[in-house]
Structure formats: C-alpha cells, structure tokens
Amino acid sequence: MSELALFLVRIGFVAVLWVFILSLLSVIRADLYGRRVISRIARQNAPQLAAGSAASLGIDDSGVFEPTQISVLTGRTAGTNISLDGKKEVLIGRAPSSDMVISDEFASSMHAKLVLVGQDWVLQDLNSTNGTHLDGKKITTPVTIKAGMTIRIGTTTFELRS
C-alpha cells in the first residue's frame, strides 16, 4: 500500500473511533440525566386543572382511579409497596436517590418517572437504554396510567393500586 492510502485509512479509523466515543457519551448522558419534559407539562397544566372542577371540565369522575400505592409484583423486591400519599412525582431507577429503587441490571439509573397531573398519574420513560413497558408495549411518550395496567422495567413488574 502506498503511504497516502495508509494515511487515509488511519484518518478514517480515527474518525470512526471519535464518532463511536461521542455516541457513547451521548447515551451515558441520557442515562444519567434523562428528560424533564413531563415536569414542565405538569406545571403548565396544573393551574388549568385546579381552576375548574371535574364536572366543569367535562370529565366523568364517577370511576376515577386514585391509587395510593405502588405494588411490586415481580423482581428482586416483589411484594413491597411504596406509598403515593402526598407525592406529586416518583422517580424510578437504579440510583439510590430514586424514590423507587430497582436493583435490576436492565434498569437505568434514572429510568422512568410517574407524575401526578391533575388527578391522573402519567408515566414517562427518561430515555432509558432498555425502555419502559406498559401492558407489554414499549412506551415512547408520556402515558396516563389506568387501573389494572402493569408497568415493566427490566425484570421488575409493578402496578398502581388503590
């Protein structure tokens, strides 16, 4: 091979290596910090939801789902319950600072969060590596949790209960 061809191969290898390193840093950053979109949505909608009653907003509140706890169904912490009393946001992940700590190798440090928007709990995946599943389907946008829905993060499955 000529010296010019060898030089171009080396430059190409270094460029591919840098692209790999930058994409790796992007994934690590997303795993550590996640997205905070749902908190902004909750703050924007809170005054509107507090201003009117359910009837004035056209909402039938006869069958309102008001969970009081998170029940872990499967995983290393199966059988435990986490109270939702007085909480507006529940961070779920592997980090010790999370409200619901999941000791699962498939969970990110800040994996997902539950946010109380009005009277509904909304689940948001925080750009986790392995995703968050609701009733067996991977979620990509914030989703309102209804009664009987199961949430799966890695091998841990849980649901909101009254």
C-alpha positions in Angstrom: 0.0 0.0 0.0 1.2 3.5 -0.7 1.9 5.9 2.1 -1.1 8.1 1.0 -3.5 5.2 1.2 -2.2 4.1 4.6 -2.5 7.7 5.9 -6.2 7.9 4.7 -7.0 4.6 6.3 -5.6 5.8 9.6 -7.5 9.1 9.4 -10.7 7.1 8.6 -10.2 4.9 11.6 -9.6 7.8 13.9 -12.8 9.5 12.6 -14.9 6.3 13.2 -13.4 6.0 16.7 -14.4 9.6 17.6 -18.0 9.0 16.3 -18.2 5.9 18.5 -16.9 7.8 21.5 -19.3 10.7 21.1 -22.3 8.4 20.6 -21.3 6.5 23.7 -21.0 9.8 25.7 -24.5 10.8 24.4 -26.0 7.5 25.7 -24.3 7.9 29.1 -25.5 11.5 29.4 -29.1 10.5 28.6 -29.0 7.6 31.1 -27.7 9.8 33.9 -29.9 12.9 33.4 -32.9 11.7 31.4 -35.6 14.2 30.2 -37.5 16.5 32.4 -40.4 17.2 29.9 -43.2 15.8 32.0 -42.5 18.1 34.9 -42.9 21.1 32.6 -46.2 19.7 31.3 -47.5 19.2 34.8 -46.5 22.8 35.8 -48.2 24.3 32.7 -51.4 22.3 33.2 -51.7 22.5 37.0 -53.4 25.9 37.1 -55.9 24.9 34.5 -56.8 21.7 36.3 -57.0 23.3 39.7 -59.2 26.2 38.4 -62.2 24.1 37.5 -64.0 21.1 38.9 -64.2 17.8 37.1 -67.8 18.5 36.0 -66.9 21.9 34.6 -64.1 20.3 32.5 -66.5 17.7 31.1 -64.8 14.8 33.0 -66.9 12.0 34.4 -65.3 11.4 37.8 -67.6 8.6 38.9 -65.0 5.9 38.2 -61.9 8.0 39.0 -58.8 5.8 39.6 -57.0 7.2 42.6 -54.1 5.0 43.5 -52.5 5.2 46.9 -49.5 2.8 46.4 -47.2 1.1 44.0 -47.2 -2.6 44.4 -44.2 -4.6 43.1 -45.4 -7.8 41.5 -42.2 -9.4 40.2 -38.4 -8.8 40.5 -36.0 -8.7 43.4 -38.3 -6.5 45.5 -41.5 -8.4 44.8 -44.2 -8.0 47.4 -43.1 -4.5 48.6 -45.4 -1.5 48.4 -44.5 2.2 48.1 -46.9 4.8 49.3 -48.0 7.6 47.0 -49.5 9.8 49.8 -48.6 13.4 49.3 -46.3 12.7 46.3 -46.5 14.5 43.0 -43.6 12.8 41.3 -42.0 9.4 41.7 -38.5 8.8 40.2 -37.9 5.1 39.3 -34.4 3.7 38.7 -31.3 2.1 39.9 -29.9 5.2 41.6 -30.1 5.4 45.4 -31.6 8.8 45.1 -34.7 7.4 43.2 -38.0 7.3 45.1 -38.4 3.7 43.8 -35.1 1.9 43.7 -35.0 -1.0 41.3 -31.9 -3.3 41.8 -32.0 -4.7 38.2 -29.2 -4.7 35.7 -31.6 -3.8 32.9 -32.8 -0.6 34.7 -31.1 2.8 34.1 -30.0 5.0 37.0 -32.9 7.3 36.2 -35.2 5.0 34.2 -38.7 6.5 34.3 -40.9 8.6 36.4 -44.6 8.9 37.4 -46.0 12.4 37.7 -49.4 13.4 39.1 -51.1 15.6 36.5 -54.5 16.8 37.9 -55.9 13.5 39.2 -54.1 11.2 36.7 -50.7 9.6 37.1 -48.6 9.9 33.9 -45.7 7.5 33.2 -42.7 8.8 31.2 -39.6 6.9 30.1 -36.5 9.0 30.8 -34.6 8.0 27.7 -33.6 4.7 29.3 -31.4 2.2 27.4 -33.8 -0.8 27.7 -37.1 1.1 27.7 -40.2 1.1 29.9 -43.1 -1.2 29.0 -46.8 -0.6 29.9 -49.0 -3.7 29.5 -46.4 -5.3 27.3 -45.9 -2.4 24.9 -42.8 -0.1 25.0 -43.7 3.5 25.6 -42.0 6.4 23.8 -44.2 9.3 25.0 -45.8 10.1 28.4 -48.8 7.8 29.0 -51.7 8.1 31.5 -51.9 5.1 33.9 -55.3 3.4 34.2 -56.5 0.9 36.8 -55.0 -2.6 36.2 -52.2 -1.5 33.9 -48.8 -3.2 34.7 -45.5 -1.4 34.2 -42.3 -3.4 33.5 -38.8 -2.1 33.8 -36.2 -4.9 33.2 -37.4 -7.9 35.1 -39.4 -5.8 37.6 -43.1 -5.5 37.2 -45.4 -3.3 39.3 -48.7 -1.5 39.2 -50.6 1.3 40.9 -53.3 0.2 43.4 -55.9 1.9 45.5 
